[in-house]
Amino acid sequence: MNKCLGCGCDTKRESLCDRCFRIKNYNDYEKINIDESKINDILSTIEIKDTVVLVVDLLNIPSSFDIIKKVIKNDIILVLNKYDLMPTNNEKKYQDYFNKYNLNIVKTFCVSCKKNYNIDDFYSYLHDNCSNKIYFIGYTNSGKSSLINKLIYNYSSSNTTITTSPLVNTTLDAIEIKINDITFVDTPGIISNQNSCFDDNILKKIAKSNKIKPITYQIKGRQYIIIEDIIEIEVNDNDITLYLPNNFNIERLYKKKNMAGDFKIINYNINSKSDIVLSGLGFFKVNKPGEINLKINNDIYCFVRDNLI
C-alpha cells in the first residue's frame, strides 16, 4: 500500500489516490470526515525539538485556540494567511490582535500565497532559525497545504504538490515534503464546531474571492440584509459593515424574506463595536450598540469577537 502524495491517505495508486486525482483533474470534490482522535494522535507526535508553524486564515479566525494550546507545548511561528484579501494593510494591528490568545508566539508573518507576499522572508526565517523538521498545523481550510505548495514551487525543483480544495478535510494524514535540508510536514486541519460545510456554488465563490471590498449599510428603522439566501441579518437603527467575498449575492430588504432550508435563530445584544463572525464566510462589523438578530443556516457557526478592523 502506498501513501497518496496529495492527501497522505493509503492508496493502491503509485502517486495520487482516486479522490485527489479527481480533485486535481476534474474539480470533482468528495467530502470525507476525519476522526478528531486521529488528528490529535498526529499532533501528539510533534517533539519539543520540532518547529511548529500555526497557519490562520485572516478571514476565518477561530473563536479560540484551546485545542492547540492543549496539545502543542512548542513555541509557535504564527502565519496569518490570505493577507491579500484583507481590505486594510495593517500588519502590526493584525499581529497584535493575537496577543489575547496567549499562544507561545515567537514570530509572526502576514503572507499571501496568491501574491507571493512575504514568502521569501518567511522561508529565510525558517531556514536560518528553525529545526530540520517543521510541522504546519491549523484549523481546516486555513491554507496550510497551499503555503507548503508555494514553498515547493519557489525553493525546490520537485513537481510534487499537495492536494488543495475549498472543502474541509482535504488533507487526511501527515505528509512529509523535503525542501533542500528541511522536512516540512503538512497535517490534517483541526476540526471544530466552526468548520462549516457549504454547497458547491458557495465554495466556488469563496475560492475565487479577491481583495475584500467592505459594504457599509446605514440602517434607519428595521431592515434585513440577506446573504446568499443562507443568512438573514435583522438590524434596527444601526450601521453594519460586511467583510465577505465580493461575488456574494447580497440583498437589502424592508421585510423578511422566505428562505428555503433548515435555519436557526440567534439573537445578539451588542454593547459596543464588535464583529459577528460567520464561520467560513467572513464577518460583519456592528458599529453601534444594539440588538442584532440572525436567521442563519444550521451548518454555519457564528460568534461575537472584538473588532479586527
Backbone bond lengths (Angstrom), bond angles and torsions (degrees), N, CA, C in turn:
res aa  C-N    CA-C-N  psi(-1)  N-CA   C-N-CA  omega(-1)  CA-C   N-CA-C  phi
1 M - - - 1.461 - - 1.531 109.27 -
2 N 1.334 117.32 132.27 1.455 122.80 -179.90 1.523 110.48 -99.08
3 K 1.343 115.63 164.83 1.452 122.06 173.36 1.527 108.60 -98.25
4 C 1.322 116.61 130.04 1.451 120.52 176.86 1.521 109.30 -65.03
5 L 1.323 117.17 129.62 1.459 121.30 179.81 1.526 111.88 -74.28
6 G 1.328 116.85 -12.70 1.462 120.16 -177.83 1.503 114.74 -92.85
7 C 1.355 117.34 -38.06 1.471 119.94 -175.88 1.517 113.72 -129.74
8 G 1.360 117.58 -11.03 1.457 120.75 176.52 1.509 115.45 91.44
9 C 1.340 118.33 -2.47 1.464 119.73 -177.81 1.524 110.46 -79.16
10 D 1.338 116.59 165.16 1.460 121.48 174.33 1.536 109.67 -70.58
11 T 1.333 116.78 138.44 1.451 120.29 -178.77 1.519 110.69 -149.70
12 K 1.317 116.01 151.25 1.462 121.39 175.97 1.529 111.11 -82.34
13 R 1.343 116.23 -18.00 1.458 119.80 177.25 1.528 110.15 -71.89
14 E 1.307 117.28 162.84 1.456 121.38 -179.32 1.516 112.80 -81.79
15 S 1.311 119.12 -24.07 1.466 120.69 -177.49 1.523 111.49 -127.65
16 L 1.346 117.49 -68.50 1.455 121.56 -176.56 1.518 111.32 -108.89
17 C 1.338 115.78 143.91 1.458 120.14 172.79 1.531 108.72 -72.19
18 D 1.336 115.98 168.76 1.467 120.13 -179.22 1.524 111.32 -58.49
19 R 1.336 116.80 -41.07 1.466 121.06 -177.75 1.520 111.38 -63.08
20 C 1.338 117.91 -47.89 1.460 120.98 179.73 1.528 111.33 -65.29
21 F 1.322 116.20 -36.44 1.469 120.10 178.04 1.525 110.09 -60.84
22 R 1.343 116.88 -43.11 1.468 120.52 -179.02 1.529 111.39 -69.92
23 I 1.351 115.95 -37.56 1.468 119.12 178.59 1.526 110.38 -63.88
24 K 1.345 117.01 -47.41 1.461 120.90 -174.51 1.521 113.22 -71.61
25 N 1.326 116.97 -32.21 1.464 119.65 -173.67 1.528 114.64 -101.61
26 Y 1.335 116.32 -24.99 1.454 119.25 -174.35 1.527 114.20 -129.23
27 N 1.349 117.20 2.84 1.477 120.38 -174.17 1.523 111.32 51.50
28 D 1.313 115.14 36.49 1.466 121.99 -179.20 1.524 107.67 -98.28
29 Y 1.337 116.22 100.01 1.456 121.44 -172.66 1.529 111.39 -90.23
30 E 1.303 115.24 135.67 1.468 121.71 175.86 1.522 108.27 -123.11
31 K 1.325 115.84 121.03 1.465 120.74 -178.34 1.520 110.17 -79.97
32 I 1.337 115.89 130.14 1.464 121.94 178.81 1.528 108.32 -130.27
33 N 1.313 116.59 135.08 1.460 120.85 176.83 1.525 110.58 -91.22
34 I 1.327 116.32 143.09 1.462 122.13 176.91 1.519 108.62 -114.17
35 D 1.323 115.81 135.96 1.450 119.91 176.85 1.528 109.89 -68.51
36 E 1.327 116.03 131.47 1.468 120.57 -177.07 1.521 112.24 -59.37
37 S 1.329 116.63 -32.68 1.466 119.84 -179.16 1.529 111.23 -64.47
38 K 1.338 117.14 -32.24 1.463 120.20 178.78 1.527 110.64 -65.82
39 I 1.331 116.07 -41.49 1.461 119.79 178.39 1.519 110.24 -64.22
40 N 1.332 117.43 -43.25 1.463 120.61 178.15 1.525 111.48 -61.90
41 D 1.334 116.46 -37.36 1.472 120.23 177.97 1.525 111.10 -63.04
42 I 1.326 116.19 -40.89 1.470 120.20 179.15 1.523 110.34 -65.46
43 L 1.329 116.92 -45.83 1.462 120.40 -178.81 1.527 111.79 -65.89
44 S 1.323 116.43 -31.51 1.472 119.98 -178.62 1.523 112.31 -71.29
45 T 1.342 117.45 -13.63 1.473 120.25 177.42 1.531 111.79 -80.95
46 I 1.319 116.84 -9.17 1.469 119.96 179.10 1.529 109.08 -69.17
47 E 1.326 115.65 125.61 1.460 120.73 179.94 1.523 110.34 -92.22
48 I 1.326 116.13 158.39 1.457 120.58 -175.93 1.525 111.70 -63.95
49 K 1.327 117.01 -22.95 1.471 120.71 178.54 1.524 112.32 -78.42
50 D 1.337 116.67 -16.11 1.458 120.90 -178.51 1.535 110.75 -77.51
51 T 1.318 115.46 157.29 1.465 121.51 175.94 1.527 109.20 -94.67
52 V 1.327 115.85 139.05 1.461 121.13 -179.99 1.528 109.64 -119.03
53 V 1.333 115.23 124.88 1.465 122.43 175.07 1.526 107.73 -109.89
54 L 1.327 116.27 118.52 1.463 121.42 177.35 1.526 108.56 -97.77
55 V 1.332 115.75 117.97 1.463 121.49 -178.39 1.526 108.96 -100.73
56 V 1.332 115.98 128.13 1.464 122.22 -178.83 1.519 109.25 -126.96
57 D 1.316 116.54 132.67 1.463 122.73 174.10 1.532 107.36 -80.00
58 L 1.341 117.31 117.25 1.462 120.62 -176.85 1.529 112.97 -60.78
59 L 1.326 117.22 -25.83 1.463 120.00 178.38 1.515 112.72 -89.01
60 N 1.322 117.31 -3.50 1.464 120.70 -177.71 1.529 109.68 -143.04
61 I 1.327 115.72 56.42 1.463 121.06 179.55 1.529 109.10 -70.15
62 P 1.338 118.61 130.87 1.470 120.31 -179.93 1.524 112.00 -63.91
63 S 1.321 115.64 160.26 1.466 120.08 177.81 1.521 111.34 -70.58
64 S 1.327 117.57 -25.08 1.466 121.64 176.20 1.523 109.07 -157.80
65 F 1.327 114.53 166.75 1.464 121.10 176.14 1.534 110.04 -119.68
66 D 1.330 115.67 31.19 1.468 120.74 -175.07 1.523 112.08 -60.71
67 I 1.332 117.35 -39.09 1.466 120.37 -179.13 1.524 109.99 -62.24
68 I 1.316 116.61 -43.87 1.461 120.51 -179.67 1.518 111.21 -66.60
69 K 1.329 117.18 -43.40 1.473 120.40 -179.56 1.529 111.59 -64.52
70 K 1.325 116.01 -28.84 1.462 120.21 179.86 1.522 111.69 -73.61
71 V 1.332 117.10 -38.05 1.466 120.95 -172.74 1.524 112.61 -96.49
72 I 1.334 117.14 -38.11 1.461 121.57 -172.75 1.523 110.28 -97.64
73 K 1.321 116.74 121.73 1.464 122.59 178.28 1.528 111.89 -106.50
74 N 1.310 117.27 -2.76 1.467 122.00 -178.20 1.523 111.26 -75.14
75 D 1.332 115.91 161.54 1.453 120.23 164.12 1.526 108.18 -63.65
76 I 1.326 115.93 152.25 1.461 120.75 -172.75 1.527 110.80 -123.97
77 I 1.333 114.77 133.44 1.460 121.16 167.19 1.528 106.21 -95.30
78 L 1.324 115.96 118.08 1.462 120.95 -176.23 1.526 109.96 -94.08
79 V 1.331 115.67 127.06 1.467 121.43 176.21 1.527 108.24 -114.99
80 L 1.325 116.14 116.97 1.462 122.07 177.11 1.520 107.45 -94.27
81 N 1.312 114.60 104.34 1.464 122.03 -169.70 1.530 111.32 -89.91
82 K 1.341 115.33 161.78 1.467 124.14 177.70 1.531 111.26 64.60
83 Y 1.319 115.12 35.77 1.461 121.08 178.85 1.530 111.13 -60.33
84 D 1.327 116.97 -28.71 1.463 120.81 -179.10 1.520 112.99 -66.32
85 L 1.334 117.68 -20.16 1.462 121.19 -179.44 1.520 112.62 -84.35
86 M 1.335 117.39 -16.13 1.456 120.49 -175.73 1.525 110.47 -72.56
87 P 1.327 117.57 139.21 1.472 120.50 -176.01 1.523 113.48 -74.68
88 T 1.327 118.26 -20.21 1.461 121.42 179.21 1.521 109.43 -122.31
89 N 1.338 116.34 138.78 1.462 121.82 179.27 1.521 109.11 -94.98
90 N 1.310 115.44 92.70 1.461 120.16 -177.57 1.527 108.55 -143.35
91 E 1.325 115.60 76.33 1.462 120.31 -175.43 1.524 112.19 -57.50
92 K 1.332 116.54 -45.58 1.468 119.29 -175.11 1.523 111.62 -61.82
93 K 1.339 116.92 -40.77 1.462 119.11 179.73 1.526 110.90 -63.88
94 Y 1.327 116.66 -43.02 1.459 119.52 179.05 1.537 110.32 -63.91
95 Q 1.316 116.65 -41.02 1.465 120.57 179.38 1.523 111.15 -64.52
96 D 1.337 116.55 -45.02 1.468 120.81 -179.05 1.526 112.10 -65.66
97 Y 1.328 116.14 -27.42 1.471 120.73 -178.06 1.526 111.46 -58.77
98 F 1.338 116.51 -27.73 1.469 120.35 -174.57 1.524 113.14 -87.35
99 N 1.320 118.16 -0.61 1.470 120.19 178.22 1.522 112.08 -62.04
100 K 1.338 116.33 -31.96 1.469 120.67 -175.38 1.526 112.71 -69.71
101 Y 1.342 117.84 -15.89 1.461 119.96 -177.14 1.531 112.63 -83.76
102 N 1.326 117.41 -8.54 1.475 122.09 176.70 1.528 112.89 55.16
103 L 1.323 115.52 44.38 1.462 121.19 172.00 1.527 108.63 -88.40
104 N 1.313 115.98 156.54 1.473 120.14 -179.48 1.531 109.99 -82.44
105 I 1.340 116.19 64.80 1.464 121.43 -173.70 1.529 110.07 -84.04
106 V 1.336 116.02 126.29 1.460 120.80 178.20 1.530 111.86 -106.92
107 K 1.332 116.54 -19.26 1.464 120.93 -179.42 1.519 108.21 -161.14
108 T 1.349 115.76 142.36 1.460 120.17 179.96 1.529 110.09 -128.43
109 F 1.330 115.72 137.56 1.459 122.04 176.49 1.521 109.65 -127.61
110 C 1.329 116.84 133.41 1.461 121.45 165.83 1.523 106.91 -93.63
111 V 1.335 117.30 124.91 1.460 119.65 -174.80 1.523 110.80 -133.98
112 S 1.321 114.12 162.20 1.464 122.43 170.48 1.519 107.94 -138.09
113 C 1.317 116.32 117.36 1.473 119.66 175.74 1.526 110.22 -69.00
114 K 1.321 116.36 -38.64 1.462 121.52 -177.32 1.525 110.87 -64.06
115 K 1.327 117.36 -41.35 1.469 122.04 -177.32 1.525 112.71 -98.07
116 N 1.344 116.10 -1.94 1.476 121.19 -178.95 1.536 111.71 63.03
117 Y 1.323 115.82 27.79 1.460 120.94 -175.25 1.523 111.05 -80.41
118 N 1.326 116.78 125.96 1.471 124.95 176.75 1.527 113.46 66.46
119 I 1.306 118.86 8.20 1.461 120.92 -178.62 1.533 110.64 -67.30
120 D 1.327 117.31 -40.61 1.467 120.03 178.92 1.528 111.32 -61.73
121 D 1.330 116.71 -45.91 1.470 120.33 179.92 1.527 110.58 -63.30
122 F 1.324 115.99 -40.23 1.460 120.36 179.55 1.526 110.96 -62.94
123 Y 1.326 116.89 -48.57 1.461 120.45 -178.94 1.530 111.01 -64.42
124 S 1.314 117.27 -41.24 1.472 120.56 179.70 1.525 110.95 -61.65
125 Y 1.316 115.87 -40.47 1.472 119.37 178.32 1.526 110.69 -63.13
126 L 1.332 116.61 -45.69 1.467 120.08 178.79 1.521 110.62 -60.62
127 H 1.318 116.15 -45.26 1.464 120.76 -176.91 1.524 111.58 -63.76
128 D 1.328 117.16 -37.32 1.461 120.45 -173.35 1.525 113.98 -90.08
129 N 1.336 118.11 -21.64 1.465 119.67 -169.00 1.523 115.65 -124.48
130 C 1.314 117.79 -7.49 1.460 118.46 -168.45 1.522 112.75 -115.93
131 S 1.323 114.73 169.58 1.459 122.06 -179.06 1.520 110.44 -69.95
132 N 1.320 115.52 175.03 1.459 120.25 -179.65 1.524 112.83 -80.91
133 K 1.336 116.66 -1.81 1.470 120.19 177.55 1.524 107.98 -132.12
134 I 1.330 115.22 119.37 1.461 120.81 -174.22 1.521 109.18 -122.80
135 Y 1.326 116.13 119.61 1.467 122.09 179.81 1.524 109.95 -95.44
136 F 1.336 115.51 131.98 1.457 121.76 174.58 1.527 107.73 -102.34
137 I 1.332 116.45 118.30 1.455 120.98 -177.96 1.529 109.28 -125.03
138 G 1.335 115.77 165.94 1.459 120.25 177.58 1.508 110.49 158.22
139 Y 1.311 115.71 172.72 1.457 120.01 177.10 1.529 110.00 -73.81
140 T 1.315 116.12 162.69 1.463 120.55 -176.18 1.527 110.98 -58.03
141 N 1.330 114.85 143.13 1.472 123.32 177.70 1.523 113.84 65.19
142 S 1.328 117.41 24.55 1.468 119.17 176.50 1.526 111.87 -81.66
143 G 1.341 117.12 -16.27 1.461 120.67 176.71 1.518 113.81 103.36
144 K 1.334 117.72 22.25 1.476 121.42 179.86 1.527 110.88 -60.52
145 S 1.325 116.40 -49.94 1.467 120.73 -176.61 1.523 111.31 -65.18
146 S 1.332 116.88 -40.66 1.465 120.09 178.45 1.520 111.22 -62.45
147 L 1.326 116.35 -37.64 1.465 120.27 179.70 1.526 110.84 -66.96
148 I 1.323 117.31 -43.54 1.466 120.12 177.59 1.527 110.37 -64.48
149 N 1.334 117.10 -40.34 1.470 119.72 176.94 1.529 111.57 -59.69
150 K 1.316 116.76 -37.80 1.466 120.26 177.96 1.529 110.68 -66.11
151 L 1.331 117.17 -38.54 1.466 120.63 177.12 1.532 110.70 -65.98
152 I 1.335 116.40 -40.46 1.472 120.29 177.09 1.532 109.68 -61.02
153 Y 1.314 116.09 -47.24 1.470 121.16 -176.88 1.535 111.52 -63.47
154 N 1.343 116.30 -40.91 1.461 120.45 -174.80 1.525 113.96 -78.59
155 Y 1.339 116.55 -35.08 1.465 119.03 -166.52 1.523 114.47 -125.85
156 S 1.330 117.68 10.44 1.461 120.54 -178.43 1.525 109.37 -138.63
157 S 1.308 116.38 154.95 1.461 121.27 175.55 1.526 111.99 -91.92
158 S 1.329 117.04 2.11 1.461 121.54 -177.25 1.527 110.98 -70.49
159 N 1.322 115.76 146.39 1.463 121.96 174.87 1.528 112.28 -95.67
160 T 1.342 116.12 1.61 1.462 120.78 -179.25 1.527 110.24 -70.13
161 T 1.332 116.31 135.96 1.462 120.87 172.40 1.521 109.22 -135.91
162 I 1.320 115.43 143.55 1.457 121.24 176.26 1.527 108.18 -81.37
163 T 1.319 117.34 142.49 1.455 121.54 -179.24 1.519 110.67 -68.44
164 T 1.327 115.51 132.85 1.461 120.98 175.01 1.519 109.01 -125.71
165 S 1.330 116.21 151.62 1.461 121.31 177.12 1.520 108.21 -163.48
166 P 1.341 117.96 165.55 1.467 120.21 177.27 1.530 113.29 -70.41
167 L 1.332 117.40 -10.51 1.463 121.11 -177.60 1.522 111.56 -74.98
168 V 1.340 116.10 149.51 1.459 119.45 167.78 1.521 108.03 -71.97
169 N 1.333 116.15 155.20 1.470 123.30 176.16 1.531 112.73 61.90
170 T 1.322 117.53 43.19 1.467 119.75 173.53 1.524 109.60 -74.59
171 T 1.344 117.40 -44.67 1.466 121.42 174.86 1.523 108.81 -82.90
172 L 1.331 116.90 126.55 1.463 121.15 -172.41 1.522 113.70 -107.44
173 D 1.326 118.27 -17.61 1.465 121.23 -179.49 1.522 107.65 -153.77
174 A 1.326 117.26 169.35 1.455 120.97 179.20 1.528 110.35 -64.13
175 I 1.338 116.02 136.72 1.457 122.25 179.54 1.523 108.10 -125.26
176 E 1.328 117.17 123.21 1.457 121.60 179.07 1.529 110.15 -98.44
177 I 1.327 115.48 128.81 1.455 122.80 178.69 1.526 108.68 -126.04
178 K 1.323 116.66 127.19 1.463 121.45 179.74 1.523 109.19 -95.52
179 I 1.342 115.72 122.59 1.455 121.30 174.36 1.525 106.89 -124.07
180 N 1.331 114.91 109.57 1.468 121.33 -174.42 1.524 109.17 56.14
181 D 1.321 119.55 -119.61 1.464 120.31 -176.90 1.524 112.51 -101.83
182 I 1.329 117.58 13.87 1.463 121.05 -178.00 1.529 109.72 -116.18
183 T 1.330 116.30 137.88 1.463 121.82 173.57 1.522 108.90 -101.19
184 F 1.316 116.10 117.03 1.462 121.88 176.51 1.530 108.30 -96.80
185 V 1.319 116.52 136.63 1.458 121.29 -179.26 1.528 109.16 -120.18
186 D 1.321 115.74 113.86 1.462 121.31 174.10 1.522 107.91 -85.51
187 T 1.322 117.29 137.31 1.469 121.40 -178.64 1.526 109.83 -122.11
188 P 1.329 117.76 155.19 1.473 120.04 176.75 1.525 110.40 -60.90
189 G 1.319 115.70 147.94 1.457 120.29 178.78 1.517 111.69 -65.23
190 I 1.328 115.58 139.87 1.463 121.31 178.06 1.519 108.73 -69.26
191 I 1.303 116.32 135.57 1.457 122.83 -177.11 1.519 109.22 -92.85
192 S 1.320 116.01 137.81 1.466 119.86 173.70 1.516 107.92 -145.45
193 N 1.350 115.32 175.68 1.458 118.72 -179.13 1.524 111.93 -71.63
194 Q 1.324 117.82 -2.62 1.452 119.91 179.82 1.521 112.49 -100.91
195 N 1.340 117.45 5.83 1.465 119.90 177.51 1.526 108.88 -83.22
196 S 1.324 115.98 97.62 1.459 121.14 -174.75 1.526 111.21 -87.43
197 C 1.325 115.07 155.44 1.470 120.86 176.97 1.526 108.00 -118.54
198 F 1.325 116.93 134.56 1.451 122.24 -178.12 1.523 109.57 -126.37
199 D 1.332 115.80 165.26 1.464 118.55 177.93 1.532 109.53 -75.04
200 D 1.339 115.64 171.12 1.464 120.85 -174.38 1.522 112.44 -60.09
201 N 1.336 117.51 -34.73 1.456 121.10 -178.90 1.533 111.13 -62.05
202 I 1.331 116.28 -45.63 1.466 120.84 179.40 1.522 110.10 -67.83
203 L 1.337 117.22 -42.84 1.472 120.80 -179.28 1.524 111.10 -59.58
204 K 1.337 117.07 -41.86 1.463 120.30 -179.29 1.523 111.24 -66.78
205 K 1.320 117.29 -36.77 1.465 120.62 178.10 1.528 110.59 -66.68
206 I 1.326 117.10 -40.47 1.464 120.82 177.68 1.521 109.99 -63.73
207 A 1.350 116.21 -43.85 1.466 120.70 -177.18 1.522 111.80 -64.24
208 K 1.332 118.06 -31.23 1.464 122.28 -177.79 1.526 112.97 -92.88
209 S 1.313 116.34 10.32 1.461 120.04 -175.09 1.524 112.00 -65.43
210 N 1.335 115.77 141.35 1.459 123.18 174.13 1.525 109.29 -112.45
211 K 1.328 116.94 -171.84 1.455 121.91 -179.54 1.523 110.23 -49.65
212 I 1.322 115.97 127.85 1.458 121.21 -174.78 1.530 111.20 -67.42
213 K 1.325 115.26 132.35 1.460 121.30 172.24 1.526 107.44 -107.35
214 P 1.319 117.46 103.98 1.473 119.98 -176.34 1.527 111.72 -60.01
215 I 1.321 115.66 146.01 1.463 122.43 176.40 1.520 107.53 -119.16
216 T 1.334 117.14 120.99 1.459 121.70 179.44 1.527 109.97 -106.41
217 Y 1.333 115.53 132.08 1.460 122.04 176.13 1.529 108.41 -115.74
218 Q 1.342 115.82 124.34 1.458 121.06 172.30 1.524 107.16 -95.93
219 I 1.322 115.11 107.55 1.462 121.53 -170.53 1.523 110.41 -95.62
220 K 1.330 116.72 122.15 1.458 122.71 172.64 1.527 108.14 -110.84
221 G 1.327 116.31 125.08 1.450 119.34 -174.04 1.517 110.21 76.46
222 R 1.319 117.09 -154.08 1.467 122.00 -177.75 1.528 110.20 -104.05
223 Q 1.330 115.41 124.60 1.455 120.77 -179.96 1.526 109.56 -138.14
224 Y 1.354 115.05 169.16 1.459 121.49 -174.74 1.534 109.05 -131.88
225 I 1.324 115.50 129.40 1.461 121.66 175.54 1.525 107.46 -106.38
226 I 1.349 117.14 120.00 1.457 122.59 -177.20 1.525 108.67 -105.63
227 I 1.329 116.89 125.56 1.459 122.27 -179.43 1.527 109.12 -114.97
228 E 1.322 115.98 111.48 1.470 123.19 174.48 1.540 113.41 52.34
229 D 1.326 116.77 24.08 1.464 122.03 -178.83 1.526 113.12 57.51
230 I 1.343 117.18 22.54 1.470 120.31 175.08 1.532 111.35 -121.55
231 I 1.338 116.43 -8.90 1.464 121.12 178.73 1.523 109.20 -140.89
232 E 1.330 115.67 133.57 1.458 121.79 171.49 1.525 108.10 -121.81
233 I 1.337 116.66 121.45 1.459 121.90 177.78 1.522 107.56 -104.43
234 E 1.329 116.90 116.09 1.463 121.68 177.98 1.531 108.38 -96.83
235 V 1.341 115.92 120.76 1.465 121.66 -173.86 1.518 109.24 -128.07
236 N 1.333 115.49 140.84 1.463 120.72 178.85 1.533 109.33 -129.90
237 D 1.335 116.37 115.10 1.471 122.14 177.34 1.527 112.04 49.28
238 N 1.314 115.58 65.12 1.464 120.65 -179.15 1.529 108.71 -154.17
239 D 1.313 115.53 169.56 1.464 121.53 173.52 1.519 108.06 -117.68
240 I 1.329 117.20 131.92 1.455 120.02 176.07 1.531 108.86 -130.11
241 T 1.334 115.38 149.40 1.459 121.74 177.80 1.516 108.88 -123.26
242 L 1.326 116.91 123.47 1.456 122.78 -178.33 1.524 110.52 -91.04
243 Y 1.339 116.42 133.81 1.466 123.42 173.26 1.535 107.03 -120.50
244 L 1.317 114.83 85.15 1.462 122.40 -173.78 1.525 108.87 -135.31
245 P 1.348 118.35 163.32 1.465 119.55 175.34 1.523 111.49 -51.80
246 N 1.334 116.16 137.17 1.465 121.27 -173.79 1.521 113.54 -64.67
247 N 1.342 117.05 -22.94 1.468 119.90 -176.71 1.530 112.98 -91.79
248 F 1.322 117.32 8.86 1.464 120.13 176.91 1.538 110.12 -71.19
249 N 1.327 114.65 145.95 1.461 120.52 173.01 1.532 109.03 -81.97
250 I 1.329 116.53 119.59 1.463 121.84 -177.39 1.523 108.40 -129.64
251 E 1.345 116.79 130.95 1.460 122.45 178.92 1.524 109.63 -121.22
252 R 1.321 115.97 146.94 1.468 122.47 173.26 1.528 107.67 -116.04
253 L 1.326 117.16 116.78 1.451 121.90 -173.31 1.528 110.92 -125.47
254 Y 1.345 115.47 163.27 1.460 120.91 179.36 1.530 111.77 -107.75
255 K 1.335 115.86 5.09 1.462 120.32 173.87 1.522 108.46 -149.31
256 K 1.323 115.88 161.03 1.452 121.00 -178.69 1.518 110.98 -61.38
257 K 1.326 115.40 150.72 1.459 121.49 178.48 1.522 109.21 -113.93
258 N 1.313 117.02 138.51 1.459 121.24 175.81 1.531 109.05 -75.94
259 M 1.339 116.54 116.43 1.458 121.15 -179.59 1.524 108.84 -119.16
260 A 1.325 116.60 132.87 1.465 120.99 -178.93 1.525 109.89 -80.79
261 G 1.348 115.55 143.91 1.458 119.82 176.60 1.518 112.09 130.16
262 D 1.327 115.03 -177.84 1.458 121.82 179.53 1.528 108.81 -97.81
263 F 1.337 115.86 120.67 1.453 120.31 -174.81 1.521 111.38 -126.43
264 K 1.330 114.69 157.71 1.453 121.97 171.99 1.527 107.87 -122.94
265 I 1.328 116.63 154.36 1.461 122.81 179.71 1.527 107.96 -107.79
266 I 1.329 116.29 128.01 1.465 121.58 178.83 1.523 108.32 -128.57
267 N 1.318 116.44 130.63 1.458 122.11 -179.31 1.526 109.82 -114.50
268 Y 1.324 116.06 127.78 1.460 121.67 177.74 1.529 109.26 -118.15
269 N 1.336 115.61 134.77 1.463 121.34 171.12 1.518 107.25 -107.10
270 I 1.319 116.71 99.26 1.455 122.55 -173.28 1.525 109.94 -85.33
271 N 1.338 116.35 124.31 1.467 120.96 -177.12 1.524 113.40 -93.41
272 S 1.323 117.56 -20.70 1.460 121.74 -179.96 1.523 108.20 -153.54
273 K 1.330 116.80 176.32 1.456 119.85 178.32 1.521 109.87 -53.65
274 S 1.318 116.95 127.42 1.463 121.68 -176.53 1.514 109.92 -148.81
275 D 1.337 115.43 161.13 1.463 122.18 169.45 1.519 108.87 -100.65
276 I 1.315 116.46 141.15 1.466 121.44 167.10 1.525 106.33 -110.65
277 V 1.326 115.68 115.67 1.460 122.28 -174.42 1.527 109.91 -88.69
278 L 1.308 116.45 130.78 1.462 123.92 174.04 1.519 105.92 -106.28
279 S 1.304 116.18 94.05 1.460 121.71 -166.29 1.522 112.37 -55.28
280 G 1.345 114.79 129.96 1.450 121.51 179.64 1.512 113.84 87.99
281 L 1.344 117.68 -12.83 1.453 121.90 -176.38 1.530 112.53 -112.96
282 G 1.315 116.42 -43.65 1.452 122.71 -174.37 1.512 109.35 149.25
283 F 1.333 117.00 -144.46 1.465 119.82 -178.37 1.518 109.15 -159.68
284 F 1.344 115.51 168.21 1.455 119.30 170.19 1.519 109.45 -134.52
285 K 1.338 114.50 146.40 1.458 121.76 -177.49 1.517 109.50 -97.78
286 V 1.328 116.26 130.89 1.459 122.44 175.03 1.524 107.09 -98.39
287 N 1.335 117.10 120.33 1.453 121.08 -169.21 1.528 114.82 -91.68
288 K 1.345 116.89 -12.30 1.463 120.14 179.84 1.531 109.43 -135.66
289 P 1.341 117.89 154.29 1.467 119.03 172.14 1.529 110.21 -60.16
290 G 1.321 115.69 147.23 1.455 119.14 178.68 1.512 111.60 158.33
291 E 1.321 115.69 -178.84 1.464 121.79 -177.75 1.524 109.95 -96.01
292 I 1.319 114.74 132.65 1.462 121.98 175.81 1.523 107.58 -122.49
293 N 1.320 116.53 124.40 1.454 121.17 179.28 1.527 109.83 -112.02
294 L 1.321 115.79 130.92 1.461 120.97 -179.35 1.522 110.37 -115.21
295 K 1.316 115.44 134.08 1.461 122.40 163.71 1.516 104.59 -109.91
296 I 1.324 116.84 114.26 1.455 119.37 -165.17 1.524 110.74 -137.32
297 N 1.315 115.92 141.91 1.465 120.81 178.93 1.519 110.72 -53.89
298 N 1.325 116.69 139.46 1.469 121.64 -174.95 1.521 113.70 -58.81
299 D 1.342 117.98 -24.68 1.464 121.38 -177.29 1.526 112.95 -78.92
300 I 1.330 117.51 -9.93 1.461 120.72 -173.62 1.521 110.43 -99.19
301 Y 1.322 115.45 128.29 1.463 121.82 176.06 1.523 108.12 -95.98
302 C 1.324 117.55 137.60 1.460 120.94 178.79 1.526 110.27 -136.36
303 F 1.328 115.53 155.59 1.461 120.82 179.42 1.516 109.55 -158.96
304 V 1.341 116.29 163.53 1.464 122.97 -179.86 1.530 108.56 -101.84
305 R 1.322 116.33 141.87 1.458 121.46 177.69 1.528 109.66 -145.04
306 D 1.317 117.46 172.26 1.457 122.36 171.81 1.525 109.51 -65.30
307 N 1.337 115.09 154.34 1.472 119.34 179.07 1.521 112.06 -57.93
308 L 1.328 116.45 130.73 1.463 121.15 171.63 1.516 110.57 -84.21
309 I 1.336 116.19 -37.41 1.462 121.94 -178.19 1.528 108.64 -115.94
